[in-house]
Amino acid sequence: MNIRDKLKFIEQIGNKPTASKQTQTDRIPIEAVIAGENYKSTFVISNKFEADYVHGNVSLGEALQLSSSYLQLAGKDENLAKIDIEKALFFDTETTGLSGGSGTYIFLAGFGYFADGQFHVKQFFLRHPGEENFMLNAIAELIAEKDSFISFNGKSFDWPLLKGRMVFHRIWRDIADPVHLDLLHAARRVWKHSLPDCSLSSLEKSVLNVRRDGDVPSWEIPEIYFRYLRGGDPEPLLPVFYHNKIDILSLVSLTARLHQIHRAPIKEAENDRELFSLANYYEKTGHFDSAIDIYRQLISGEIPASEKQKAQLRLAYCLKRNGQFEQAAAIWQEIISSGSFSFEAHEELAKYYEHHLKNIQQACQIVTSALSAIEIKEQLHPMYEIYQMKESLQYRLNRLNRKLNH
């Protein structure tokens, strides 16, 4: 979108059309190209899908069986425990630019929701900038009927932009942010190490098995809309409506897929990288039992030795945090006995003998053994990191010796 187009777009904003008249009678109306209705001076396209409609590898109706506790886990937000899928809006917008800001407008807003056993998709289209107030009022009516949002990057982009335009038009003076599951962040926690990126298109191809037919690249969409505003044929907009509709359906399938994975990670994860990501996430959020199960599964499988030791150390950490000190100590001892040096295993095992078993002499022997191994490493690879480990171990050994001789 160049500066000239931006200025023309802004000029048109003040030229509000009448409620019942076409703004440009000499052009092909959008109604002649795509089936829709004029709802309170806003063009709305409606589609319905049965609950057993399969989008990718998930049927839409599976979303109705979701447990909010798993959505809370997937979204890392306690407020998500309040989500009721039947009262949620799946939404995605197409805008005049991807940067946001005061010069960015929503020209197509798609919303999906369950009602009467079906999944409904409503798309609100801005035929002319002067209709923005009408369109936003129609959207506000729909939002008022629901109590939560599910989107993809909507927390950072779509919702702030929509909210800002509504505040500008004084439709809502004080809009509270609803409970909001942003699937982008939830997806990254699972697939950031498995996929080149976590864009919705990548997730569709690699996770959901969605194949688009007749789509248009996202970066082309603003220009297609501006050509339409300049009096162009509305037919090139058809792939834009399709793109937005598929986005909405993919949000439902992705929500259901995330629920499946968090409910049964070992069964549902496709590969070890997904399992590592999940275990790491559960560990960071304090769900140690879930992390322990996954790390044990990884260790029992055929993974490289370096990955196995990494999983063992993380498993021992989770066991320690869970109060299962003896099991953690057994793993540290196993790592040390394998002959592969691990500073963490030696240090943690020394702590265990010192603080839990009160066996200072054994703790000294473990630290002494670690110092011998690290001195060899220092001679082969003199690095500052190794020097720091050596200093830490020597400090611990000196302190233990003082305890022992006290």
C-alpha positions, 0 to 999 in steps of 0.5 A: 500500500503506497502513500497515494493509496493510503491518502485515497483510503483516508479521504473515503472514510468521511464519505459515508454512504446512505444505508440503502444505496450502492456507493458506486452504481457503475460497478459490479456489486459484490452481491453479484459475485458472492452470496451474502446479505445486507445486514444493517448496511453491512455486507455479511456472508454466512456459512454453516458446517455440520459438527461432523464436518472434517477440516484437515484431520479433525472434525469440528465437533471435537471442539465441543468436547474440550475440557477447559482445564486442558485449554488452560494448560495449553494457553498458560492462563488460569482465566481460560478455565472459564472458557465455554466453547459454545459461548466462544468466538473464533475470529480472524481479520483481514486488514489494509496492512500488517503493521497495525497502527492508526492507518490500518483498517479491518475490511473483512472480519470473520467470526465462527461459533457453535449454535444448534449443533452446527458451526457458523461462520459470519464474515463482515465485509467493508464495501466502502470505508464510509461503512466502517461504523455500520460494520463495527456496530454489527460486529459489536452485536455478535461479540456481545452475545459471546464471552470469550475469544479464540484466535491466532495472534489475535491478542497482539494484532486482531483484537487491539485493532478491532477494539481501537476502531470501536473506541474511535467510533465510540461504539464502546467507550470502555471495552474490557478484554475478554478471556482470550485463547491465542493459539499462536503462543499455545502452538509455539509451546508444542511445535517450535522445535519441530517446524521451521516456523509456527505460522498458521499455514505451516501448522495446517500443512504439518499438523492439521493436514489442511490443503487449501484450494483456491487460496491467495497469499496473505501479503497479496490481500491488502492490494486486492482490496485496494484494487476493489476500492478503486472500482475494480472487479470484485471477483478477485475478492473471492479467494480472500473470503475463502482464505478468511473462512479457512483460517476460521475453520483451522482455528477450530481444528487447531484448538481440538488438536492442542486439546488432544496433545495436552490431554494425552501427550505421549500418545498424541505427540508425533515425534521426540522433539514434540515430546521434549517441548511438551516436557520442558513446558510442563516442567517450567509451569510446575506440572512435574508429574506430566513432565516426569512421564514424558522424560521417562518415555523419552529415556526408554526410547531410542534417542541419541546419547546426548539427548538421553543424558539431557532427558535424564538430567531434566527427569532428575530435576523434576523428581527432585522438585517433586520431593522424590529425592532417592529416585533423582539420586539414582539417575545422577548416579547412573549418569556418573557411572556411565562415564560421561562427565556431567557437572550437574549430576556430580553437583546434585548428587553431592548435595543429596549426600550432604543435605539429605543423607548427611554423609559428608565423606561420600559428598567429598568423594563425589566432588573429588571425582568431579574435580579429577575429571574436570581437570582433564577436560581443562587440559584438553579444552581450556575454556572459561566455562570449565574454569568456572565449574572447577572453581565452584567444585573446589569451593564446595570441596573446601567447605565439605572438608571444613565440615568433615574436620569440624 
